[in-house]
Every structure is written in structure tokens, then in C-alpha cells.
Amino acid sequence: MSMGLANQADHQSAASSWGRRLFASVKAVVRTPSARFGAVLFTLFAVVALVGPFIAPFGENEQILADARQPPSSDHWFGTDHLGRDVFSRILLGTRSIFLLAGSGTILAVLLGTTLGLLSGYTGGWLDELLMRFFDSLLALPALLLALLILGTVRASFSEQVSAVGQGAGVLIVLVVVYTPIVARVVRSVVLEVKTRAYIDAARMVGESRLRILFREILPAVAPTLAVEAALRFSYAIFLAASLGFLGIGVQPPNPDWGLMVNEARQNFFQVPWALYFPAAAISILIIAVNLLADGLKQAFQVKA
């Protein structure tokens, strides 16, 4: 019974330590004005992603033909496009899509890349060599070109009907494949340095399992660098998802994807320039906000560039 109480006390102490560490990290991140500004912008977009469907004055594809090509006004804050759709409503509703795609892709890439980076860096040998050479082959291709190859392969494997239903899944696969190697290499580089420390040798000597060493001893040391890398990958994922939408190979019409909105507005730029400016501005502002947060994380954790 005393052993159980001791284990419970250890878990509570560890949870309390993690809580204090997280609170201190948040304070350190928002200490600089630029990081605070980025945090405010990011929070605003996150709130819009949550409540956008409830506050949007019009539907995402609701056409008001009598108001087509209307400039910004009190009735349509961001104006209307060539089909009479409210640009403000479509941007609000598209925020959730960009967060779901870029956020889910980043989370999966970080989880997979972290696991592979930990295993590769700690194990070494043939496993490390095999994984790193495979990742090198992926990183040798530009991200956009690799995305085109993956989407082309995925869509060629299914019927048009299935492709239309799973278009978001195709973009998600692209983000995971493109960014997992980058995260894995960053994590591996930290693991190679951390695994030589004395407390790792002590953990081996007392008989701790490999998984416990990786996730209990090494992962906390990797976490600061990983947090910065995750923020950067999220900003790149936003840009890549929007780029695929702009090229017409990502999320397909009539979804209110920001990149797709820019592409559609480009064809009618001289008649409705506001239909291009506002979604492009939304993409830029969100990426800037995430990059400012990443800079704040880098300064707070003193992570080397």
C-alpha cells in the first residue's frame, strides 16, 4: 500500500512540475510585444474557427445575384464576389477548414516525426541510416512538387466520386508526408546530443526500458525545440494548403477555402479586387501570427536557429 501511495505522490508531483513548467513557458512566450501580438491574432483566428458558422451573416455558397460584385459596405463588410456570395462570410467559414487541415496535418506530422526521430537518434545503426536516407530522398524534392506527386497518385488510385469526397484527406496526407521528415530530422539532432548525457547513462544502468528512456527522459529535453518546430510547421502547412487550393488541386469548389477563393477572384480581379485582397490578407495575417508565436517560443526556450 505504501508503494501505491508513493507512486501516486510521484505522479502528482510530476503533474505539478509539468503544470508549473507550462505556466512559466506561457509567461516567457508572451513576454515580448511581438509574441503577444502574434498570440492575440492567433487566438482571434482560433475563436473565429470555432464560432464562425454561428456568426456568419450568410451561407458559404449563398448567392445574392442582385448584390453581385458589390464593394465593401455595411451590408457586406468585405463585399461580394462575381457570383453574389458574401466574402466576409466565406472567410469566416473558411477559417475552420484551414485550421482543421493545417492543424491536423501538423499534429500528425509532429507525432509521427517525433516518434521516428526519437527511435532513429537513440537506436542508431542501420535503422537510423535507413530512415535518414529515406527522408533525404523526400526532402530532395521541393515541398510543392512532392505535394503534386502525392495528390496525383492518391487521386489516380480512386474514382472521381471518392476523390471528391476525400479531397481534404488527400491534402492531409500531403502535409504529413511533406513535414514528417523535417520534424524527424530536427528531433534526431537533439536526441544525438541528449543521449550522451550522464542521466541517460544512469537510466540505462538502473534498468529502465527503452520506451521509458525515450519518452520519460529524452522527450522533455526535446520538447522546447519541438514546440518551436511545430509552430513553424503549422505556418508552412497553412501556406502549402492555401497554395494547393490556389492551384485548384487541393480542396475543390464550392468550399470556402482561402487559397481557392484567391484563385477564383484572380479571374475577375478588375471587377471585384476585394474578393482577392481579403482572403489573401487572411492567409498572410494568420501566417505572420504563427511565425511571431514561433519567434516567441524560440526566445523563451533559447532554442538555436
C-alpha positions as CSV (number, residue, x, y, z in Angstrom):
1,M,0.0,0.0,0.0
2,S,2.9,2.3,0.8
3,M,4.3,1.7,-2.7
4,G,1.0,2.7,-4.2
5,L,0.9,5.9,-2.2
6,A,4.4,6.6,-3.2
7,N,3.7,6.1,-6.9
8,Q,0.6,8.3,-6.6
9,A,2.6,11.0,-4.9
10,D,5.3,10.8,-7.7
11,H,2.6,11.2,-10.4
12,Q,1.1,14.1,-8.6
13,S,4.5,15.7,-8.2
14,A,5.3,15.2,-11.9
15,A,1.9,16.6,-12.9
16,S,2.5,19.6,-10.7
17,S,6.0,20.1,-12.1
18,W,4.7,20.0,-15.6
19,G,2.0,22.4,-14.7
20,R,4.4,24.9,-13.3
21,R,6.7,24.5,-16.3
22,L,3.9,25.1,-18.7
23,F,2.8,28.2,-16.9
24,A,6.3,29.6,-16.8
25,S,6.7,28.8,-20.5
26,V,3.5,30.7,-21.4
27,K,4.7,33.7,-19.4
28,A,8.0,33.6,-21.1
29,V,6.4,33.3,-24.6
30,V,4.2,36.4,-24.2
31,R,6.9,38.5,-22.6
32,T,7.9,40.1,-25.8
33,P,5.5,42.5,-27.6
34,S,5.7,40.7,-30.9
35,A,4.9,37.4,-29.3
36,R,1.9,39.0,-27.5
37,F,0.7,40.5,-30.8
38,G,1.0,37.1,-32.5
39,A,-0.8,35.4,-29.6
40,V,-3.7,37.8,-29.8
41,L,-4.0,37.4,-33.6
42,F,-3.8,33.6,-33.4
43,T,-6.4,33.5,-30.6
44,L,-8.7,35.7,-32.7
45,F,-8.5,33.3,-35.7
46,A,-8.9,30.3,-33.4
47,V,-12.1,31.8,-31.9
48,V,-13.4,32.6,-35.4
49,A,-12.7,29.0,-36.4
50,L,-14.9,27.8,-33.5
51,V,-17.8,30.3,-33.8
52,G,-17.6,31.2,-37.5
53,P,-20.6,29.1,-38.5
54,F,-22.8,30.7,-35.8
55,I,-21.9,34.4,-36.6
56,A,-21.5,34.3,-40.4
57,P,-24.3,36.6,-41.8
58,F,-24.7,34.5,-45.0
59,G,-24.1,30.9,-46.0
60,E,-20.8,29.9,-47.6
61,N,-22.4,29.4,-51.0
62,E,-25.5,31.6,-50.7
63,Q,-25.8,33.6,-53.9
64,I,-27.4,37.0,-53.9
65,L,-27.4,37.8,-57.6
66,A,-28.8,41.3,-57.1
67,D,-25.7,42.2,-54.9
68,A,-23.1,40.6,-57.2
69,R,-19.8,42.5,-57.5
70,Q,-20.7,44.9,-54.6
71,P,-17.8,46.6,-52.9
72,P,-17.4,46.5,-49.1
73,S,-20.4,48.1,-47.4
74,S,-22.5,47.9,-44.2
75,D,-24.5,45.1,-45.7
76,H,-21.4,43.2,-47.0
77,W,-18.4,44.1,-44.9
78,F,-15.9,42.6,-47.4
79,G,-18.1,43.0,-50.5
80,T,-19.4,40.2,-52.7
81,D,-17.8,38.2,-55.4
82,H,-18.8,37.8,-59.0
83,L,-21.5,35.2,-58.0
84,G,-23.0,37.4,-55.3
85,R,-21.5,35.4,-52.4
86,D,-20.6,37.4,-49.3
87,V,-16.8,37.4,-49.0
88,F,-16.8,38.1,-45.2
89,S,-19.0,35.1,-44.5
90,R,-16.9,32.8,-46.7
91,I,-13.7,33.9,-45.0
92,L,-15.2,33.3,-41.6
93,L,-16.4,29.8,-42.6
94,G,-13.1,29.0,-44.4
95,T,-11.2,29.6,-41.2
96,R,-12.3,26.3,-39.7
97,S,-11.2,24.5,-42.9
98,I,-7.7,25.9,-42.8
99,F,-7.3,25.2,-39.1
100,L,-8.6,21.6,-39.4
101,L,-6.4,20.8,-42.4
102,A,-3.2,22.6,-41.4
103,G,-3.7,21.8,-37.7
104,S,-4.4,18.1,-38.2
105,G,-1.6,17.7,-40.7
106,T,0.8,19.4,-38.4
107,I,-0.2,17.4,-35.3
108,L,0.1,14.1,-37.2
109,A,3.4,15.1,-38.7
110,V,4.8,16.2,-35.3
111,L,3.6,13.0,-33.6
112,L,5.0,10.7,-36.3
113,G,8.2,12.7,-36.8
114,T,8.9,12.8,-33.1
115,T,8.4,9.1,-32.7
116,L,10.7,8.3,-35.7
117,G,13.2,10.9,-34.7
118,L,13.5,9.5,-31.1
119,L,13.9,6.0,-32.3
120,S,16.3,6.8,-35.0
121,G,18.5,9.1,-32.9
122,Y,18.6,6.8,-29.9
123,T,18.9,3.5,-31.7
124,G,21.4,4.5,-34.4
125,G,22.9,1.8,-36.6
126,W,21.1,0.5,-39.7
127,L,17.7,1.8,-38.6
128,D,19.0,5.4,-38.3
129,E,20.8,5.1,-41.7
130,L,17.7,3.7,-43.4
131,L,15.3,6.2,-42.1
132,M,17.5,9.2,-42.7
133,R,18.3,8.2,-46.3
134,F,14.6,7.7,-47.0
135,F,13.9,11.1,-45.5
136,D,16.7,12.7,-47.6
137,S,15.1,11.3,-50.7
138,L,11.8,13.0,-49.8
139,L,13.5,16.3,-48.8
140,A,15.4,16.4,-52.1
141,L,12.1,17.3,-53.8
142,P,10.6,20.8,-53.3
143,A,7.5,20.6,-51.0
144,L,5.1,21.8,-53.7
145,L,6.4,19.3,-56.2
146,L,6.2,16.5,-53.7
147,A,2.6,17.5,-52.9
148,L,1.7,17.4,-56.6
149,L,3.1,13.9,-56.9
150,I,1.3,12.6,-53.8
151,L,-2.0,14.2,-54.8
152,G,-1.7,12.8,-58.3
153,T,-1.0,9.3,-57.0
154,V,-3.8,9.4,-54.5
155,R,-6.4,10.6,-56.9
156,A,-5.3,8.2,-59.6
157,S,-5.9,5.3,-57.2
158,F,-9.6,6.2,-56.6
159,S,-12.7,7.0,-58.6
160,E,-13.6,10.6,-59.2
161,Q,-16.5,10.3,-56.8
162,V,-14.3,9.0,-54.0
163,S,-11.7,11.7,-54.8
164,A,-14.3,14.4,-54.4
165,V,-15.4,13.1,-51.0
166,G,-11.8,12.6,-49.8
167,Q,-10.2,15.8,-51.2
168,G,-9.4,17.0,-47.6
169,A,-7.9,13.7,-46.8
170,G,-5.6,14.0,-49.8
171,V,-4.3,17.4,-48.6
172,L,-3.9,15.9,-45.1
173,I,-1.7,13.0,-46.4
174,V,0.4,15.6,-48.3
175,L,1.1,17.6,-45.1
176,V,2.0,14.5,-43.1
177,V,4.4,13.1,-45.8
178,V,6.0,16.5,-46.5
179,Y,6.6,17.6,-42.9
180,T,7.2,14.3,-41.0
181,P,10.8,14.0,-42.4
182,I,11.7,17.6,-41.3
183,V,10.3,17.1,-37.8
184,A,12.1,13.7,-37.5
185,R,15.5,15.2,-38.5
186,V,15.1,18.1,-36.0
187,V,14.2,15.7,-33.2
188,R,17.0,13.3,-34.1
189,S,19.6,16.1,-34.0
190,V,18.6,16.9,-30.4
191,V,18.5,13.2,-29.4
192,L,22.0,12.6,-30.6
193,E,23.2,15.2,-28.2
194,V,20.9,14.4,-25.2
195,K,21.5,10.6,-25.2
196,T,25.2,11.2,-24.3
197,R,24.3,12.9,-21.0
198,A,25.0,11.3,-17.7
199,Y,21.4,11.0,-16.5
200,I,20.6,8.9,-19.6
201,D,23.5,6.5,-18.8
202,A,22.2,6.4,-15.2
203,A,18.7,5.5,-16.5
204,R,20.2,2.6,-18.5
205,M,22.2,1.4,-15.5
206,V,19.1,1.1,-13.3
207,G,17.3,-1.0,-16.0
208,E,14.8,1.5,-17.4
209,S,13.2,0.2,-20.6
210,R,14.0,1.9,-24.0
211,L,10.5,3.4,-24.3
212,R,10.7,4.8,-20.8
213,I,14.1,6.4,-21.5
214,L,12.8,7.8,-24.8
215,F,9.5,9.3,-23.6
216,R,10.3,10.0,-19.9
217,E,14.0,11.0,-20.0
218,I,14.8,12.3,-23.5
219,L,11.4,13.7,-24.8
220,P,11.3,16.5,-22.1
221,A,14.7,17.7,-23.3
222,V,13.4,17.6,-26.9
223,A,10.2,19.4,-26.1
224,P,11.4,23.1,-26.4
225,T,12.9,22.6,-29.8
226,L,9.9,20.5,-30.8
227,A,7.5,23.3,-29.8
228,V,9.3,25.8,-32.0
229,E,9.4,23.3,-34.9
230,A,5.7,22.5,-34.5
231,A,4.8,26.2,-34.7
232,L,6.9,26.7,-37.8
233,R,5.5,23.6,-39.5
234,F,1.9,24.9,-38.8
235,S,2.7,28.2,-40.6
236,Y,4.2,26.3,-43.5
237,A,1.2,23.9,-43.6
238,I,-1.2,26.9,-43.8
239,F,0.8,28.2,-46.8
240,L,1.0,24.8,-48.5
241,A,-2.7,24.1,-48.1
242,A,-3.6,27.5,-49.4
243,S,-1.2,27.0,-52.3
244,L,-2.8,23.7,-53.3
245,G,-6.2,25.4,-53.1
246,F,-5.0,28.2,-55.3
247,L,-3.6,25.8,-57.9
248,G,-7.0,24.0,-57.9
249,I,-5.6,20.6,-56.8
250,G,-6.5,20.9,-53.1
251,V,-9.9,21.4,-51.6
252,Q,-12.3,21.8,-54.5
253,P,-15.2,24.2,-55.2
254,P,-17.6,25.2,-53.7
255,N,-15.7,25.0,-50.4
256,P,-14.7,28.4,-48.9
257,D,-11.0,27.6,-48.9
258,W,-8.9,30.7,-48.8
259,G,-6.5,29.7,-51.5
260,L,-9.4,28.6,-53.7
261,M,-11.1,32.0,-53.1
262,V,-7.9,33.8,-54.2
263,N,-7.8,31.7,-57.4
264,E,-11.5,32.3,-58.2
265,A,-11.1,36.0,-57.6
266,R,-8.0,36.2,-59.7
267,Q,-10.1,35.6,-62.8
268,N,-12.3,38.6,-62.0
269,F,-9.7,40.8,-60.4
270,F,-10.6,44.0,-62.2
271,Q,-14.3,43.7,-61.4
272,V,-14.0,42.5,-57.8
273,P,-10.5,43.1,-56.5
274,W,-11.7,43.0,-52.8
275,A,-12.6,39.3,-53.4
276,L,-8.9,38.6,-53.8
277,Y,-7.5,41.1,-51.3
278,F,-9.4,39.9,-48.2
279,P,-8.7,36.1,-48.4
280,A,-5.1,36.8,-49.3
281,A,-4.8,39.1,-46.3
282,A,-6.3,36.4,-44.1
283,I,-3.7,33.9,-45.2
284,S,-0.9,36.4,-44.7
285,I,-2.1,37.6,-41.2
286,L,-2.5,34.1,-39.9
287,I,0.9,33.0,-41.1
288,I,2.5,36.2,-39.6
289,A,0.7,35.5,-36.3
290,V,2.0,31.9,-36.1
291,N,5.6,33.0,-37.0
292,L,5.5,35.6,-34.3
293,L,4.5,32.9,-31.8
294,A,7.3,30.7,-33.1
295,D,9.8,33.5,-32.5
296,G,8.4,34.0,-29.0
297,L,8.8,30.2,-28.3
298,K,12.4,30.3,-29.7
299,Q,13.3,33.2,-27.4
300,A,11.6,31.7,-24.4
301,F,13.2,28.3,-24.7
302,Q,16.5,29.8,-26.0
303,V,16.4,27.4,-29.0
304,K,19.2,27.8,-31.5
305,A,18.0,28.6,-35.1
